[in-house]
């Protein structure tokens, strides 16, 4: 049961050049609770928690810890006050052991490190809080879930009573996420407080005691979980009703538009990232690829789109063999890619909205005539795309780096969809987007599926995969270890396969990938 207020933020304001990130935000965190923080991109969640963890200093307002005003000049000050943050991207030194990582940055002991004593203390903390991990193991030897435990142990070792978790399940299997939720509840039951930042409404409803929603830098509501719902939270986040469920309106066709047979490819570290992978996607079908990050998803997308060499095997788009073809040839065959890196691979941040809109068609009429671009036609075409796909831009001649994440993704999808692709590979298409932008991207993908395109959806968000896919395959260490119709998919079975456990062939709906 939640008790006394451990941390209170009163009227916190923070301004960056041209942006009011936090506008007189107030927030209280109680001992014994898991407090979820929700909001759209740019709502001010990260800024608020960066202030609480000592990374930023507020322009206005005050912070109280157990009723006493405090001023944090650095994360060290926040940790001394009992506030620690576990970031989404872990800050661990891989060649060092768990115990060595736990003590990094501490000013004690000053002269001699008694590692055996540290190892004993880490083991004791792990046993007490359900965070068991070998203190002598090197970080590179641990799974992603175990590495996250090390990050939490670092904060507990420093005496943190308030733990801020930033998107903590992004790299976890469903089973690991469930174990984490158990740990967080145990920590709350022991009198600590947890601030849980997540964009996944289902997770928030599962683990949180209270929920604070930020919109446009302001606190619009703080609610008890029992008094709200996922639909109400989505409405509060975006200021309007948002559909979070989708109906399948069409069955997949028989024609195979994307076919991979025995594909192998090397990863950036010099070992096989794809190992004899075979996969088919039919016309009018979305096939979701589930898996923990780093199991070959990026290499799969790059091999299909011609950005990475194929060692062995074959790839066909329709009846056309495209193994090893140049990306321009794949585009001509009707392949579109929505890459993971919007502003690195998908769009050129310094180019204008117009220039980015024609990156794949500038060589061809009516956009060009011979070696010359037709600027009037380019502006007309871009204006149509921006209006049709509801992309909010400051101007057609503005560099795309000025667009929000949701509008960047809409512009990217507008360009890819306008080419009327036969096959689309969408990699983490909604990563970092708010609920409203996510719903818009989902609708665009479903519309393409209903028009007969074959879509390969690669995502680490299992809720997204189950909501959109007709069929789900699970990728583990470069191999497909399971496949099932989405309507029959079990989160438990998918989670086990994501961890590398192959199920009997009659489990999970069977079928052929």
NUZA-872142 format. One record per residue (C-alpha): x, y, z; residue in one letter. Coordinates in steps of 0.2 Angstrom, whole numbers, padded with zeros to 4 digits, always signed. Layout:
N
XYZA...
END
This chain:
513
+0000+0000+0000X+0007+0017-0005X+0012+0028+0010X+0021+0044+0013X+0027+0055-0001X+0046+0052-0004X+0048+0065-0018X+0037+0080-0023X+0040+0091-0039X+0031+0107-0037X+0028+0119-0052X+0043+0113-0062X+0046+0123-0078X+0060+0120-0091X+0063+0129-0107X+0075+0126-0121X+0077+0137-0136X+0060+0139-0144X+0052+0125-0133X+0043+0125-0116X+0047+0107-0112X+0039+0108-0094X+0026+0120-0090X+0023+0121-0071X+0022+0102-0069X+0018+0095-0052X+0021+0077-0047X+0022+0067-0031X+0029+0049-0029X+0024+0039-0013X+0034+0026-0004X+0027+0009-0009X+0020+0013-0026X+0024+0010-0044X+0020+0027-0052X+0018+0026-0072X+0023+0042-0082X+0014+0043-0099X+0013+0055-0113X+0016+0059-0131X+0033+0063-0139X+0038+0080-0133X+0026+0079-0119X+0040+0082-0107X+0042+0065-0098X+0060+0063-0102X+0064+0081-0097X+0055+0080-0081X+0064+0064-0076X+0080+0071-0081X+0077+0085-0069X+0073+0073-0055X+0088+0063-0058X+0100+0078-0059X+0104+0078-0077X+0095+0095-0080X+0091+0110-0068X+0074+0117-0068X+0070+0135-0073X+0057+0136-0060X+0048+0126-0047X+0056+0116-0033X+0060+0098-0028X+0057+0091-0011X+0064+0074-0005X+0054+0068+0011X+0048+0086+0013X+0065+0095+0012X+0069+0106-0003X+0084+0100-0013X+0094+0107-0027X+0102+0094-0039X+0118+0100-0048X+0122+0083-0055X+0116+0065-0055X+0128+0062-0041X+0118+0074-0030X+0102+0065-0035X+0109+0048-0030X+0115+0054-0013X+0097+0060-0010X+0091+0042-0014X+0085+0045-0032X+0092+0034-0046X+0088+0031-0065X+0090+0016-0076X+0091+0021-0094X+0084+0012-0108X+0101+0010-0116X+0112+0002-0102X+0128+0010-0096X+0139-0005-0093X+0157-0009-0097X+0156-0026-0105X+0174-0033-0101X+0171-0029-0083X+0162-0040-0070X+0145-0037-0062X+0153-0031-0046X+0166-0020-0055X+0151-0011-0064X+0142-0009-0048X+0156+0001-0040X+0160+0011-0055X+0159+0030-0052X+0159+0028-0033X+0171+0038-0022X+0172+0023-0010X+0183+0014-0006X+0195+0028-0009X+0212+0018-0010X+0209+0000-0011X+0194-0010-0019X+0189-0025-0009X+0181-0034-0023X+0176-0050-0013X+0166-0039-0001X+0157-0030-0015X+0153-0047-0023X+0145-0053-0007X+0135-0037-0005X+0129-0038-0023X+0124-0056-0021X+0115-0052-0005X+0105-0038-0014X+0101-0049-0028X+0094-0063-0017X+0084-0050-0007X+0076-0042-0022X+0074-0056-0034X+0088-0050-0045X+0100-0065-0045X+0115-0063-0056X+0133-0069-0054X+0144-0055-0047X+0159-0062-0055X+0152-0064-0072X+0157-0052-0086X+0144-0041-0093X+0146-0048-0111X+0142-0065-0104X+0125-0060-0098X+0108-0059-0107X+0099-0043-0109X+0088-0046-0095X+0102-0050-0083X+0111-0034-0089X+0096-0024-0084X+0096-0032-0067X+0114-0026-0065X+0108-0008-0069X+0095-0010-0055X+0108-0017-0043X+0119-0002-0046X+0105+0009-0040X+0101-0002-0025X+0119-0003-0020X+0120+0016-0020X+0105+0016-0008X+0091+0022-0020X+0074+0023-0013X+0066+0031-0029X+0070+0021-0045X+0066+0029-0062X+0064+0015-0076X+0065+0022-0093X+0055+0011-0106X+0062-0004-0096X+0054-0018-0107X+0060-0012-0124X+0073-0026-0125X+0065-0039-0115X+0055-0055-0119X+0037-0056-0112X+0044-0068-0098X+0058-0056-0094X+0046-0042-0093X+0034-0051-0082X+0049-0055-0070X+0054-0037-0070X+0036-0032-0065X+0037-0044-0051X+0054-0036-0045X+0047-0019-0046X+0031-0024-0036X+0043-0032-0023X+0053-0016-0022X+0037-0006-0019X+0031-0018-0006X+0048-0015+0003X+0044+0003+0004X+0054+0010-0011X+0045+0020-0025X+0047+0016-0044X+0043+0028-0058X+0039+0018-0073X+0041+0027-0090X+0032+0017-0104X+0022+0020-0120X+0014+0003-0118X-0003+0005-0111X-0006-0013-0107X+0010-0013-0097X+0005+0002-0087X-0011-0005-0083X-0003-0021-0077X+0011-0014-0066X+0006+0003-0060X-0003+0009-0044X-0005+0027-0050X-0003+0035-0067X+0002+0053-0072X-0002+0059-0090X+0008+0073-0097X+0002+0083-0113X+0011+0097-0121X+0022+0099-0106X+0008+0100-0093X+0001+0087-0081X-0016+0084-0087X-0021+0070-0074X-0015+0059-0060X-0026+0044-0059X-0027+0028-0048X-0026+0013-0060X-0042+0006-0054X-0051+0022-0059X-0046+0022-0077X-0044+0012-0093X-0032+0010-0108X-0044+0019-0119X-0046+0034-0106X-0027+0035-0105X-0025+0036-0123X-0038+0050-0124X-0029+0060-0111X-0012+0058-0119X-0018+0064-0136X-0033+0075-0132X-0045+0065-0142X-0052+0047-0144X-0040+0035-0151X-0043+0018-0158X-0032+0005-0151X-0039-0010-0160X-0040-0015-0178X-0051-0027-0188X-0045-0038-0202X-0055-0035-0217X-0047-0046-0230X-0039-0064-0231X-0022-0066-0238X-0020-0071-0256X-0012-0086-0263X+0002-0077-0273X+0019-0077-0264X+0026-0059-0267X+0042-0061-0256X+0051-0078-0254X+0067-0081-0245X+0075-0098-0247X+0090-0104-0236X+0097-0086-0234X+0113-0083-0225X+0122-0067-0221X+0136-0060-0211X+0133-0048-0196X+0144-0033-0193X+0155-0042-0180X+0160-0055-0193X+0149-0070-0188X+0133-0077-0196X+0118-0066-0192X+0106-0075-0203X+0107-0094-0203X+0098-0104-0217X+0082-0093-0216X+0067-0097-0226X+0051-0086-0226X+0036-0082-0238X+0025-0068-0237X+0009-0068-0248X-0001-0054-0257X-0013-0046-0244X-0003-0052-0229X+0006-0045-0215X+0019-0056-0207X+0026-0050-0191X+0044-0055-0186X+0045-0056-0167X+0062-0057-0157X+0073-0049-0145X+0084-0035-0152X+0100-0042-0160X+0094-0059-0166X+0096-0054-0185X+0081-0042-0188X+0092-0028-0195X+0102-0040-0206X+0086-0048-0212X+0079-0031-0218X+0095-0026-0225X+0097-0042-0235X+0080-0041-0242X+0082-0022-0247X+0099-0025-0255X+0109-0015-0242X+0119-0031-0236X+0127-0045-0246X+0119-0062-0246X+0131-0076-0243X+0120-0090-0248X+0102-0093-0253X+0090-0084-0264X+0077-0070-0263X+0063-0067-0275X+0050-0053-0277X+0036-0061-0286X+0044-0071-0299X+0059-0061-0300X+0076-0067-0293X+0083-0052-0284X+0097-0060-0273X+0112-0048-0272X+0103-0035-0283X+0107-0016-0281X+0093-0007-0271X+0088+0003-0287X+0084-0014-0295X+0074-0019-0280X+0064-0002-0280X+0060-0005-0299X+0053-0023-0294X+0041-0015-0282X+0050-0016-0265X+0048-0002-0252X+0058-0001-0236X+0053+0008-0220X+0070+0007-0211X+0073+0007-0192X+0084+0023-0193X+0072+0037-0200X+0084+0051-0200X+0099+0040-0206X+0094+0028-0219X+0076+0033-0223X+0077+0052-0224X+0091+0065-0226X+0089+0077-0212X+0097+0092-0221X+0087+0091-0236X+0070+0099-0238X+0053+0090-0237X+0052+0091-0256X+0069+0083-0259X+0065+0069-0247X+0048+0066-0255X+0056+0062-0272X+0072+0053-0267X+0066+0037-0275X+0059+0044-0291X+0069+0059-0296X+0077+0050-0311X+0060+0047-0319X+0046+0058-0327X+0036+0068-0322X+0048+0073-0308X+0062+0075-0320X+0065+0079-0339X+0081+0071-0345X+0095+0077-0332X+0084+0092-0326X+0072+0092-0311X+0055+0099-0313X+0053+0110-0297X+0035+0114-0300X+0030+0096-0302X+0040+0091-0287X+0031+0104-0276X+0014+0099-0283X+0018+0081-0279X+0025+0084-0262X+0010+0095-0257X-0002+0081-0262X+0008+0068-0252X+0008+0080-0237X-0011+0083-0238X-0016+0065-0241X-0005+0058-0227X-0008+0072-0215X+0010+0077-0213X+0012+0092-0203X+0027+0102-0210X+0033+0120-0207X+0034+0122-0225X+0039+0112-0241X+0056+0120-0241X+0060+0116-0223X+0073+0103-0219X+0065+0087-0212X+0076+0088-0196X+0063+0101-0190X+0049+0088-0191X+0043+0078-0176X+0045+0059-0175X+0027+0056-0180X+0028+0067-0195X+0045+0060-0200X+0037+0043-0201X+0022+0049-0210X+0032+0057-0223X+0043+0042-0225X+0027+0031-0227X+0020+0043-0239X+0035+0042-0250X+0035+0023-0249X+0017+0020-0251X+0015+0032-0265X+0026+0021-0276X+0012+0008-0274X+0024-0006-0268X+0021-0025-0270X+0032-0028-0255X+0035-0017-0240X+0048-0021-0226X+0043-0010-0211X+0056-0010-0197X+0050-0004-0180X+0038+0008-0189X+0031+0016-0173X+0047+0016-0162X+0047+0032-0152X+0030+0037-0158X+0015+0042-0147X-0002+0034-0146X-0010+0045-0159X+0005+0044-0172X+0006+0025-0169X-0012+0023-0173X-0010+0033-0189X+0005+0022-0195X-0005+0006-0191X-0019+0012-0202X-0008+0016-0216X+0000-0002-0215X-0017-0010-0214X-0023+0000-0229X-0008-0006-0239X-0011-0024-0234X-0030-0023-0239X-0024-0016-0256X-0014-0032-0259X+0004-0028-0254X+0014-0041-0245X+0021-0033-0229X+0035-0039-0218X+0033-0031-0201X+0049-0032-0190X+0046-0025-0172X+0051-0028-0154X+0034-0023-0148X+0024-0039-0147X+0007-0030-0144X+0010-0021-0161X+0014-0038-0170X-0001-0046-0163X-0012-0032-0167X-0007-0030-0185X-0001-0047-0191X-0010-0061-0200X+0005-0073-0196X+0019-0072-0184X+0037-0079-0185X+0049-0079-0171X+0068-0075-0175X+0081-0081-0163X+0100-0080-0167X+0097-0078-0185X+0084-0093-0187X+0066-0094-0188X+0061-0105-0172X+0043-0104-0174X+0028-0098-0184X+0009-0097-0180X-0007-0088-0186X-0008-0072-0176X-0026-0076-0171X-0020-0092-0162X-0004-0084-0155X+0000-0086-0137X+0011-0073-0129X+0018-0086-0118X+0024-0097-0132X+0030-0082-0142X+0040-0077-0127X+0048-0094-0124X+0053-0095-0143X+0060-0077-0142X+0072-0084-0128X+0077-0098-0139X+0066-0112-0133X+0059-0122-0148X+0041-0129-0145X+0034-0145-0152X+0028-0143-0170X+0010-0145-0164X+0011-0130-0153X+0007-0113-0158X-0004-0117-0173X+0010-0125-0184X+0011-0120-0202X+0025-0116-0214X+0035-0100-0214X
END
